[in-house]
């Protein structure tokens, strides 16, 4: 009997079109746009000037405050602008634009294919290296990794959980790195174990990725303390709290962090980035992105430099299909439609999904028939139909009582609703307003 | 017969006894309330819209009775007329407050502002605003989902289907300000209704630089400063590439309307212009 989480969850069609496509290297574009805010927390502060020459891997913006991350140049070239750019949602955000000249890397970065197994750094040095490399959660939430590895005083981590679930339909980037970079990931996991001082690490992988499970299992058996846990396929298993429940059986209390039950969760992509940062001195300047969609000619997985325009990635996959109605950054469940395909690939871009006219349109919302399907689908045990009604009437205090802040915005409620009601849209709005209300109260 | 008599008498006795008890209890636990509150409440429109900032008309009545100066106590629905009556009833003087009206400061109709994407999410401006720039290239302009229409309790706002923008029905708007709060992009403003309902305002809230703003919308203010230089009363300020007319300083001369190269400054309820522009009109204050 495979493990999974207890309450809620849905089974969207998997559509993993690109799972057998090897990771290819996307050519370096002529120009990259590197936004200063690619993570949760304060945007980074630029430390370079217009006209400066930078090498790939060079630090160009430093973290502002504790919850923030360093930003490095992903290419070598001249800085042409430190200005606002138009992001995927069409809004203006600060960024550094670099015109590419050649491909010169910083000297201290190792770029060999050989896996280094010898972890020499101490616990503190590891966290320092991770912080310097600007690593953030690669699953999409982009929370600065060094913050997650420094638990608040009084809390002790007992288990490291590595998230290789990739429960979003269509996306296969994590799947491919688990197959092609398995050794590096295992070393990355050992580094993370050392950083938070735990003896046990579990890699959770959904059962639809048998090859990745076998590959990692064969390596894990040789490594002390690391094991692989196959999981029953169910969305949203990649949610931190769901994954902890599935693997350890522990429930994270409402409003608490995973560390409250002694768990630290990191994505497989983050483990790989940690390996590169600690063993090869390489900051986070490139990542694997899935480009997929039913009408896309060649769905695939590409290793892209951060800052590459998304349009370049679409070109590499055979161009934009004619029947495209939406381009989505991320997966179909939690991703966001974008209006500007020239916007860059970010640290948290796990995939680009192109939706055709057959799947694109949203259906007309009809009246709630009180079937309570959303209640049984909610993995956090909330009542989405009620939260939506409260949100439409702006009843924020009642929303707080109904634990709207526990919502992980997974979209299971909207997915399952037979009346096609935009449950998540309203809940997300209400959650944002409730959050603002709570913050104001503290002031 | 006897039974009926006894029943009637005993019931009457219980009734009288209860009445006496109730009388004394009522005297003992009497809530002292200023009788003027009821009088003032009677004078108010009774819409309970909350436009004054108090919880309903009774809330305003209580505040009016308590307040010495009547400062900050004003019923936008009833306007000066009602407030004068209230002041007379309370034996106080109030400063006259100019009647106001909601003004939609966006002229990004389908013609002026081409659609760049199609929004098919939940039909709510607040949600659309939180997700992205909106279905046009202007990050400041009206989204047209009608959050303001929904909150208006006086049926004074309607989306014009040909422009996709909300329009204020002057005869119905009471300036309660519900739409101002509902608009996620702060497009609607309460402005002085003006003498003879005449108003001049900048119908744009775009703070982008001129070129960017123009690209998104042909009716966008480009912050060229022409109006500010032209204004004889220093009523116009240009900040962040956007002109704003202070309605307290504006004397409705309409010189700015004539110089605006975009036509972003709108005049309302003025008689048609003659071919030669007329001399500045004196405002009737």
Boltz contact constraints between the chains, C-beta under 6 A:
constraints:
  - contact:
      token1: [A, 89]
      token2: [B, 132]
      max_distance: 6.0
  - contact:
      token1: [A, 89]
      token2: [B, 133]
      max_distance: 6.0
  - contact:
      token1: [A, 90]
      token2: [B, 132]
      max_distance: 6.0
  - contact:
      token1: [A, 90]
      token2: [B, 133]
      max_distance: 6.0
  - contact:
      token1: [A, 91]
      token2: [B, 133]
      max_distance: 6.0
  - contact:
      token1: [A, 91]
      token2: [B, 139]
      max_distance: 6.0
  - contact:
      token1: [A, 339]
      token2: [B, 117]
      max_distance: 6.0
  - contact:
      token1: [A, 362]
      token2: [B, 120]
      max_distance: 6.0
  - contact:
      token1: [A, 422]
      token2: [B, 122]
      max_distance: 6.0
  - contact:
      token1: [A, 425]
      token2: [B, 121]
      max_distance: 6.0
  - contact:
      token1: [A, 425]
      token2: [B, 122]
      max_distance: 6.0
  - contact:
      token1: [A, 425]
      token2: [B, 127]
      max_distance: 6.0
  - contact:
      token1: [A, 429]
      token2: [B, 126]
      max_distance: 6.0
  - contact:
      token1: [A, 429]
      token2: [B, 127]
      max_distance: 6.0
